[in-house]
Amino acid sequence: MSFIDNIKSRYKSGNIVEKLIYINLAIFIFTLFISVFQDLYKGEMNFIVEWFSLDDNFSSLLTKPWTIITYGFLHADFLHILLNLITLYFIGNLFIEYFTQKQLLTFYVLGTLFGGILFILSQSYFPLFEGQTSILVGASAGISAIFIGITTYIPNYQLKLRFIGFVKLWHLAAIWVGLDVLALSGGNAGGHFAHLGGALFGFLYVRQAANKEIKIWDTISSLFTSKKKPLKTVHKSSKKAKKTTQNTSLTQQQIDGILDKISKSGYDTLTKAEKEFLFKQGRK
């Protein structure tokens, strides 16, 4: 089997995290080759970057609407893509232990979208950016959505880090977001606004969805609309209501016990019966 065939085989058999890593790497390598040839002849900006990166104004977005998503698959340099893909690999694989691969892709895309919107808004609003023009590239906004989303769902999950020991997931997320906040006045302030936009989406979505089945567009809609008052019930059966309350209370106690076990010891420590019970409850 040739090297190319081996790559194709690994891509087809890989999960969504591995597929995103392969796609980002392929685009980065292709962009590098284009840059080399353009530098040899004209020295102009890489046309891939020019056409698929996100500009800092809404008027440009009207002429290139695809850039609100495509910028999330471009990277500035090797260190930029290396750090992003390492984070995506570890956090992404943790994410799909609790959610589906389709949901991870949705978090990545919508986190990129929200990050791009906050980037443009920040460039238009804050005096720091007056007289400057910039473009946005990088997967960090989408990765931030995944990172903060899974952290919001299992904040007390513990990761074992070499030379440090066990660290709770929310501690790492707090450092991740804190570094972005501290860097808002630096040279890459626009990029850090994008990271925070992705993180904000991940947090708001999971907080809104809670333990219910994930429905992305219903949740996004509910973030911007007020909740309707419940309809009045004309008649209730006291016996039926009492039985339902008792069953619901018992089920919630089981769920709380399982989630507490996950936060302390991790998902892999659950028994087969506990995993099946949690899965069935998640689909209700």
N, C-alpha and C positions, 0 to 999 in steps of 0.2 A: 504494500500500500504506500502510495506517494505521500509526501508531506501535505499537499493540498487536500488529498482525499482523507487523510487523517484528521485534518482540521474540520472538514465538512462533516465527518462522522461524529466528532466530538460536539460540534454545534447542534446537530440534529438530536443527539441523545442527551444533551445538557438541559438543565432546568432554566427558568426564565432569567435567573440571576446570571448564569453562565452565558446565556444568549446575549444579554445586554452588555456583558463584558466583551464578548467577541465583536459585537457591532461597534462599540466605542473604539476598540483597538483598531479594527479595520478602517474606520473613518479617519482615525488619527494618522495611521500609516499612509493612507491615500493622500491626506492633506499635506503631509510632509513631502511626499514626492512632487506634488503640484508646486509647493513653495520653492523647492530646489530648482525646478525648470523655469518658473517665473522669475526667480532671482537672477538666473543666468542670462535671461533675455531682456527683461524690463525692470525688475526690482520693484514691481508694484505689489499691492496687497493680494494675497491669495484669493482667487475668485470664489473658491468654496467658502472661505471665511466671510467674504464680502456678501455673498448671496444667502448664507444660512445662519449667520450670527445675528443677534438681536441689537438693533440700534436703540439709541436712548431717547426716542421721541415717538409719539403716537402717529404722526403723519407718515413716517417711514413704515410703520406697522401696517398701514392701510395698503401700501404698495407691495409689501412682502409679508402677508399675514402668517405664512408658514413658519417664520423665524421665531415666533413665540414658543414653539416647541422644538424646532431643529437646533437651536443654540445649545440645547441640553445634551447634544451628541458630539459637540466640538470641544477641543481643549487647547489651551495656549501653549503648553510645553510638556515634556516628559514627566517632570515632577508633579505637575497638575493632574495629569491623567492617572499617574501611579497612585497617588494618595486617594483620589476619588474611587478608583476601582478596588483598592484594598478594602476601603470602608464599605463599598457596595457588596463585596463578596461576603464579609462577615455579618453585617447587619441584614443584608438581603436574605441570606440563608436562615437567620433567626426569624425573620419576618414570615417566611413561608412555612415555618413550623406551626404557626397559629392562624395564618390566613392563606388564601389560595394564590397561585402564581398569577392569575389574571388580576387579582386585587393588587399585587405588587406592581405590575405594569401600570395599572391605573394610578396608583400613588406616585409612581415615577413621572408619568406624563402630566398629571394634574399638579403635582408639586412644581414641576418645571414651568407650567402655565402660570401658577400663582406667583412664583418667584420672578418671572419675567414682568408681570404686571406691576409688582412692587418696585422692581428696578426702574421701570419707566416713570412711575409716579414719583419716586425719590429724585430722579434726575430733573423732573419738571418742577418740583416743589422746593427743595432745599437750596439755599444760596451757595452752599459749598460747591455745587456743580455748575454755577453760572460761568459762561464763557468756555466751557469744556465740552468736548464731544467724546463719546466712548461707545464701545460695543461690548456685548455680554456673551461669553461662551462658558461652557462647563456643565457637568452633570450634578453639581453640588446641591442645587435647589431640589431636584428630584430625590436625591439621596437623603437630604435633610427631612423631606416629607416621610420617607420610609423610616428613618431613624427615630424621629420624634413620634411618629405614629405608633410604632411597636413599643416605644418607651412609655407612652401614655397608656397603652393597654396592659403592659406588665412592668410597671416602674421598679418593682423590687426584685426583679430577676437578676441573678448574680452571675457575672462573668469572671473567670479566673484569668488574671493577667500575670505573665511572667515577671518575676522580681517584685510584684506588688501584692498579689493574692486576689481574694474575691472582692469585686467592686460591683455595687448595684448599678443597674442600667441607667437609672435616672441621674446618678452622679456624673456619668460620662456625657449624658445628654445635656446636663446643665453646663458642663465645661464647653461642649460643642457650641451651644447657643451663646454662652457668655463671651467666648472668643470673637464671635461674629459681632456682638454688640460693642465690645471694646474697639473693634476695628472699623467702626462706622465713620470715623473721622480720618481714616488713613487713605492711602493711594488707591486702594481697591474697594472703596466704600460702596460703590454700586453693586459689586459682586456680593458683598456681605448682606446688602438689603435683599438681594435675590435669595440667598440662603435662608434668611429669616422669613421670607414669603413662603418658601417651601415648608419650613418648620411649622409655620402658623397653620397652613393647610392640614398637615399631618395631625397636629394637636386638636384643632377644631373638629375635624372629621371623626376621629376616634372618640372624642368626648361626647359628640352628638350621637354616634352610633351605639355607644355603650356595649352591652352584651347582645344586642340584636343582630339579626342577619344584615350584612353589609349591602346597602343599596346606595351607590355613590350619588346619583343625581337627586334622589329624594332627600338625602342628607344635606347636599349643597343648597338645595332649595329651602330647606328648613332653617338654614343658618340665616337667611335673609327675610324670612316671613314669620309673622307672629303665629303662635299656636292657637288653634280654634278651641273654643270652650266645649267640653264634652256634652253630648246630648243628654237631656233629662230622661231618666228611666221612669216609665209609668208604673211598673209593678216589679217587685223583686220577691223571689222565694228565699226566705231566711235560711231554710235548711240547706238549699243548694249553695247559697252564698257562703255559708259557714264551711261546707265541705271543700269548696273551691279554694277558700282562703287557707285552710289547713294544708291542702295539697301544694299550693303555691309556696307557702312558707317552708314546707319540707324540702321541696325542689330547690329553693333559693339557698337553704342551708347546705345542701349537697354541693351546689355550684360554688358557694363561698369557700367551702372546705377544700374543694379541688383547686380553685384559683390560689388559695393560700399555700397549698402544697407546691404548686408550680412556682410561685414567687420565691419560695424558700429553697427548693431543691431542683427546679427545672422540669420541663415538660416530660423528659425521658423517664422520670421516676414514677409516672402514673402507671397504674395497672391497665390492662386491656379494657376491662369493664369501665374504668373511669374515663378513658379516652373515648369509648363509644358513647357513654352517657353525655359527655361534654359536647361531642359532635352532634348528637341528636338535639340537644338543647339549643345549639347554635343555629340549627336549621328551622326552629319554630318561628 
